[in-house]
Amino acid sequence: MTSSPNRVFVGRLAGLQVFDPAGDQVGRVRDLVALMRPEGQPPRVLGLVVEVFGRRTVFLPMTRVTSIDSGQVITTGVVNMRRFEQRPNETLVVGEMLDRIVKVRETGTEGTVYDLAIEQERNRDWVVSRVAIQEGAKRFGRKGQTHIVEWWEIDGFDIQQSQGATHLLAALDEMKPADLATVIHDLPSKRRSEIAAALDDERLADVLEELPEEDQVEILGQLDDQRAADVLEEMSPDDAADLIGDLPPETAETLLQLMQPEEAEDVRRLLSYEERTAGGMMTTEPVILPPDATVADALAHVRNEELVPSLAAMVYVTRPPLEPPTGRLIGVAHIQRLLREPPSTLLGAMLEGDVDSIKASATLEEVARHLATYNLVAAPVLDDNGRLLGAVTVDDLLDHLLPENWRDRPRGISGRLRA
């Protein structure tokens, strides 16, 4: 690794793209794996945790890293695609060492670890050589002093002690919820709890929606009841209903009682349907507008970045009330049609009135057949009186058709990949 810089700070390394010698992207660096050593010896860096295509994390030994330079990592081109599993004697540098409270031995100065540096020794091993710490604020609104010290000058890296999450989250701030969920899933249970405590309700809700069921239940169970209810309110009703359905009945009822009545009502309604039916997997938050709304109104709603693409693809026009269960469904407007019409056009004048709808009791197979037959990414779910109950989307369908805990499984990749 002669072309590598002599020292690299972890804060700059996390998130870097990993390429093979031909310039093809292999994945992105998500963490580093280190081996803690006794008697003040710096931890040895064993390798990188790399997220490859399909949100799968794999282990890349440092012996296969040929260069860390110009904002990228170059490998030998051969990556073992077996999913990364942390061993008991291994420590995740980003996940478990950032935000730890440590002390400088000589001065007694205490501070929080906000970065670490790794460098290559003469024997070609990579080690965690330096620690960047920030003292506590001396005055209100002012940050404390920062120091960069040698590893051997520091006490306090007892991995069993509790730690915060500020600097870890700063390193992962740009990640999409699905990617952050992958990182959190690979952390030890104790560290997952610390990260969950540091995330705000909306961000935690987004991450929970991307985690396997057992992780969702574990994290929610470690929150106090009121915060757990607040987080459930931030989740989409269908995801919240799925999660509440996995909780003990007494716990589920307690959380529903603590939620805002209108949010709890949506979740209770979804829980009343069988899980593997259109009613059980639909969302109660599609874009619903009255017939006197304009194309401009509709486009403003579907432009909302929080909408998944399948929900943004269609606007549902109903009689009042506009909250499910709505008044009678009049028709739907696909986004392609909206883009072809003048902004001032009333929705009532351009609707597709002959709507292919689904009953709440429809099975997964019936829903799949319906979406495939009409080439749809979403479809309305109606009651017997033609009122809109919600919408079922293709991503809802896939979530229920894929095997349980599909997020933990390989995404069509097995064995070794020659990048």
N, C-alpha and C positions, 0 to 999 in steps of 0.2 A: 504494500500500500504506500509506495513511495510518493505517489502523486497526491496523497491526502494531506490536508492541513495538519499542523502539529497538534492543534487543540480545536475542539468543536464544542460549542455550548448547546446543550440539549434543547433549550427553547427554540433554537433555530433549526435543529434537526427534525423535531417532531413535525410531521406533515409534509416533509420533502418527498418528491417523487423518486421512485426507484426505477432505474433503467438497466437493460442488459447491454452488452458491448455494441450491439447493432443499433442502439438508440430506441428500442421498443420499450414502452412502459410496462413494468412488472406490477407496480402497486405504489403505496404510500407508506412512509414510516409512521407508525402509531405509538411506539414505545421502544425502550431498550431493556434488555434483560441483563441483570448484574448478579454476580455472586459475592456476597458479603464475606470478608476475610478477617481473621483475628488480629490482635495486637497492632491496631492502627494502620494495617495495610489497606491501601485503597481498593475498593470493590473492582473486580475484574468484569469487564463488559463481555458477555458471552455472545450476544447477537442482537438483532433488531426484530421487533414485532412488526410485520409488514401486512397491511391490508391489501389483498389482491382482489381481482375482479369478483363481484358477487358478495362483497362485504365479508369475506372470509379472512381471518388473520392467521398467518403462518410465521414460522420462525426462520430467520435468515442469519446463519452464523457469521460472526465477524470475519472468519477466514474466507468467506465468499464475497466480502466487500472489497472491491479493488480501488475505489476512489470515493471520497466525500469532498465535493468541490463544486463551486459555482451554483450552489442551491440545488444540488441533486446528489443522489447516491448511485454508483455504478456497481453492478454485481458481475460475477463470472458468467451469468446467464442461466444457471441451473438452480431451480428453487424446489425444495421439497414441499409439496402441497398438503401435507398432513396438517390438520388444524393445530394451532398453537395451544398448548396446555402448560400452564405455569407449574413448575415443580416446587416442592416444599422449601427447598433451600435457595430458591431464586427470588429476586426482588425486581419489581418493575420500577425503573428509574423515574419515569414521568408519573406513573400511577401511585407510587408508594413513597417516593422520596421528596417530591416537591411539597411545600407547605408544612414541613416538619419544623418544630421548634427545637433549635440547637443552641449550643453555647460554645464560644471561643475559649479554649482552655486558659490561655495566658492572661486574657483581660477579663474574663467572666462575662463578656458581652453576649446577650441573648438576642436571637433574631429568627426570622422565618426564612426558610430556604425558598428562594424564588427562581433559581436556576442552578445547573451543575455543568461542569466542563468535563469532557472526556478527552484523553490524548493517548497516543501510542508510545509504548515504552520501547527500549532498545531490543527487547526480546520479541517485539511485534505484537505483544498483547495490548489490548485497549483497556484502560482503567478510568474510573471516575477520579479525577485528580484534584479538582477544585470545587469549592462550594460558594455560591453567591447568596448572601443573606441580607435581609433588611431588618433593621432594628424597629421596635415599636415606635409609634409616633410620639414625639416629645410634647407637641402642642396640638391643640385641636385643628384639624384640617391640614396638617403638615406631615408628610411622610418622614419616617425615621431614616437615619443614614444607612447606606449600603456598603457592604464589604465583600471582597472576594478573597477567600483564604484557602490554604492548602487543606486537603482532606484530613491529614493527621492532626491538624490544629483544632478539630471540631469534636465535641461530645454531643450525643443526643440522638444518634441514628438507631434507636431501639424501635424496631418495626412494630412492636406490640403496642407502643403508646399511641394515643389518638392524635390526629392531625387535622388541619383544616383542608380547604380545597381551593382557595382563591387562585393560586398560581397555576395549579393543574387546570382549572377551568379557563384561565386566561390562555394557556397553551392550546386548549381545545375549542376556543371560542368560535372559530370560523366553521366548525364542523356542522354538517346537517344532523338533525336528530337521529336519523338512522345510523350514521357513522359514530356519533357519540354513544349511542346505545351499544354498538359493537365493542367499543372501548370499555364501557362500564360493565358489560357482561363478562369480560375477561378479567376483571379485577376481583380480588378477594372480597368476601361478603362484607367484612368490616369496612373496607374502603368504599364499596358501593354505597353503604349507608352514609358515610361522610360526604360523598359527592351529592347524594340525593338531598341531604340537609342543606347543602350550599346552593343548589339550583333554585331559581325562583319557580313559582307554581306553574307558570305557563310552559317554561322550558322543560321542567320535570314531566309535565303531562305529555308533551311531544315525545320525549324520550321513552316514557313508559309504553306508549302506543307501539313502539318499535321493538320492545323487549319480549323474550319468551314469557309464557304465563307464570312459571315458577319465580322468575326474577321480579315480575310485576307484583306478585303476592308478597314476596319477601320484603321488597322496598316499601310497599304501602303499609305493611305490618309494623315497620320500624318508625313510622311517623305517628305523631299524636293524632287523635281522632279528628280534631277540627282541621288540621292541615291536610290530612288524607282526604277529607270531604272537599276541601278547597281545590285540591289537585284533580279530583274526580270531576269537579265542575268545569275545569279547563279542558278536559278530554272531550273528544267527540262522543255524543251519547251512546253510539253503538259500541265503541271501545270501552267506555265506562261500564256499560251493561255487561259486557263480556268479563271484565275484571271483577265486578261485584258478584257476578254469578259464580266465580271461583272461590269466593270467601265463605267462611262459616255463616249460616243464616243470621245469627245474632249480631255478628260484626257488620254484615251487609245492611241490616235494618238500622243499626246505630248510625252508620255513615249516611244512609239515605235521609234519616231524620235531620242530620246536621247540614245537608246540602240545601241550597236555595230551592224553595218549593217547585218553581217552574222547571229547574234542571232535574230535580228528583222525579218529577212527573214524567218527563221524557224517558228517563232510565227505567222507571217502573213499567211504563207501557211496553218498552222493548223486552223487558224481562218476562212479560206475560205471554210472549210467543215462544214456540219451540225453537231451540237454538239453531237447528239446521233447516230453517225455513227462511223465506224472503223477509218475513216480519222480524225474525230473530237476528238478521244480519244487516237490515237496512239502516240508513242514517235518517234521522228526523230533521236534518239541517240542510236540505237542498236549497237552491235559489228559488224562492217563491215570490211572485209578484201579481198584482191585480191586472185586469185587462186594460185599464186606462194608463198603465205605465208605458213609457216610451222605450224604443230601442236603446237610446242613450242611457236610460235608467238601468236596463238589463246589462249593458256592457260595463257599466260602472260596478255592478255587483259581481259579475264573473271575473273582473279584473283583480279582485281581492286575492292577494298572494297566499293567503292561508287556505284557500280552497284547493283541494286536490284536483288534478286535471279532469278526472271523470265527473266530478260535480260541477266544474266550470263549463262543461260541454253542453249543458242543457238548462233552460229556464222553464219552470213550471208555473203556469198561469191558472189561478183558481179564483172562485168567489170567496168573499170574506167568510170566516176569519182566515188569516194567512199563516197561522201557526198550526201544524199538524195536531189532530186531524182537521184539515181545512174545510172550507166550503167545497162545492163540487169542482172537480178539475175540468177546466175548459179546454185546455190544450197545452202543447209544449212548443218551445222554440229552440232549435239547435243553434249553436254559436255560429256555424257557417252561414246560416240564414240571416242571423243578426248582422253579420259583417257586410252583407250585400244590400241591406236596407238603409234608407236615410235615417239619421239619428232621431228625427222627430216623429217617425212612424209609431203609431200605437200598437202595442203587442196584440191587442184584440183583433187587429185587422190582418195579421200575418201568421196566425197560429196554424199548426198542424192539428186539426181537431180530431182526426181518427187516430187516437193514441193507443198504442199497443202496451197495455198495462199488465201488471202482475198482481195476483192475490197474495195477501199476507201469509196464507197457508201453503204457498207453492214450495216444493222441495228444492234442494240445491240443484238436482238434475234438471228440474223444470226451469229454474232460473237460468242455468247455463244454456239450455236449449233455446230459450227465448232470446237471450243476448246474442247468441251465435246466429240464430235464424235471421234476425233483423240488423245484424252488424252494429250493435249498440255497445256503448261503454257504460250506460246507465239507463234505468227504466223506472217509471213511477210505480209505487205500490199503493193500491186503492182498496177501500173497504167495499161492502156490498152496495153502498149508496153513492159510489163514485167520488168519495172524498179522499184526498191525498193523505196517506199515512206517513209517507217517506219515500226515499228512493234507494234502490239497490244498485251498487256499482260493480264494475268488473273486478276492482281491487278487493271489495268486500267478498265477492265470490271466491276469488283465488285464496284469500285468507282462510276460508273454510274448506276449500277443496284440497289444499296442500296438506301433507301429513302433519300431525301434531309436532310442535317445536321445530317447524321447518327452518326457522332462522338459524338453528344450530347445525344444520346439515350442509354438506358440500353443495355448491351451486353448479352442478353439472361438470365438476372438475374432480379428477381423482388421480392418484399416483403422483408422478413428478411431471412438472411442466417445464419444457425447454422454451424459455421466453424468446 
